[in-house]
Amino acid sequence: MFNRITSGVISGMVLMSVVPNAAVADFDKPVIKTWIVQEKNDKGEMEDVKYMTIDGVLVHEEDPAKQPPPRVVTPGIASTRKPGGAPADAVVLFDGQDLENWISDKDNAPTKWVVKDGTMMPTKDSGMIRTKQEFGSCQLHLEFACPKIVEGDGQGRGNSGVFLMGEYEVQILDSYDNATYPDGQCAALYGRAVPLVNACRKPGEWQIYDIIFHRPLFHANGQVTKRATFTVIQNGVLVQDHVELSGGNGWLGHHAVTDYVPHGDKGPLKLQDHGNPVLFRNVWIRELPD
């Protein structure tokens, strides 16, 4: 697959616009535009920096006039002091006992995450964790708690993430009275879709994700024939309503994310170590038909 690249000069900056390739040309919405700007980095050297807009809004736009943050909704009272139980047909990935179902994503070695008081959490420089088993379309349930003692702000506060098939991230962040770019706050489909509302509980309180995910489908030539979809309920509040993921959402810089990259029918579930001691408990998954 190839992109057609055109170039020009605006205000002394060299711009290269990228025309979407055939892998995404069949989809009319949203309108995605990408371009490359040559900018100086921290070392004073010129480098290519990718920018992306989705329906005219810059990825990770921080100006609230251009990308308003979701309104805050206080979730209802729930029984969150103790984790619940999984359905009979679920694959239980963590029940508070051990990390038998998980390995280090870096080298497939035993993870350095730890289990304490029925929860699991990363340790310093432990890295991302992934399941030994792989899944495709699924229903996922997990509970998490961002640190009670607040340190940092924006993306540096209670940051983690859950990656379906190891590729598609639903952001985990302490977004309780914590401003950041809306497509990177808690319950965002990172870089692609802002949550409908902010349904976060206070730092240290247990929060619940229930996620319905249907995987993308690819033609033999790598073209996307069906995009991934997400429905996300956070703390009993609908925050992503059968959202069609317009592309991948891996980090490509401050204002761009990855496109779809063809992959297999199944992939591992991953949890991110972003340097914050986010706790997890009661993680289970049910496989669904595509």
C-alpha positions, 0 to 999 in steps of 0.5 A: 500500500502506498500514499501519494505525497505532494509538497509545498512551502508555507511561511518558510515551512516545508509541508508535505500532504499525504493523500489517503491510500486505497486502504481507507478510500472506501470510507467517506467519514470521518474526513481524515487529513494528514501532512508533514511539517519540518520542525526543529526538535529539542536538539535544534535539528530539523525533522519531519513531524506528522500532523493529522485532523479528523473532521477538521479537528487536530489530533490531541487538540488542547484548545477547548474552543476547537475541541470542547471537553466532555461535560462531567457526569457524576456516575451513580452509586455502585457496589465498588468496594468489592469486585464482582464475579464473572459470567459462567462462560467468561475467561477469567484473566485476573481474580486477585490470586496470581498473574498466571495468565499474564506475561511481559509484553517486551520479552514474553518473560514473567512479568514484574507486575505484582499482586497485592491485596487482591489487585495487580499493579505495575512496578517501576520500569515493569513495562506493558503486560499482556495475556498469554491467550489471544482474543478477537471480538469480545466483551471485556470487563475490568476494574481499575483505580488511579492513585489516591495520592494525586501526583502530576497533571494532564497525561502524567496523572494516573495514566494507563490504558487497555489495548484490545488485540494489543492494538486498539487503546481505550485510555485509562487516566485520572480525569477527575478535575484534570484537564488534558486533550479530550481525545486522550482523557479517560475512556477516549479511544486514544487520539480518535474518539472523545468520550460522550461524557466524563464519568470518572470517579475520584482518585483512589476510587474503583472504576469499571469499564465494560467494553464491547469490541468488534475487531476490524476485518481485512482483505487479503491485500491488506485493505480494511473491509470493516472497521473496528467498533467500540461500545464503552460503559464507564461506571454504568454510564455510556461513554462510547456508543458503537463508535467506528474506529477510523484507524489505529490509535498508536502514538505518532507524535503530539498530533498524529496517530497510526493508521490501520495495519493488517493483523491476524484474527486474534491478539492479546489483551494488553495493560499499559505501564505508564509509570503510574501505580494504577491498580486493576482487579476483576478482569474477565473477557467473553469471546463474541462472533465477528 
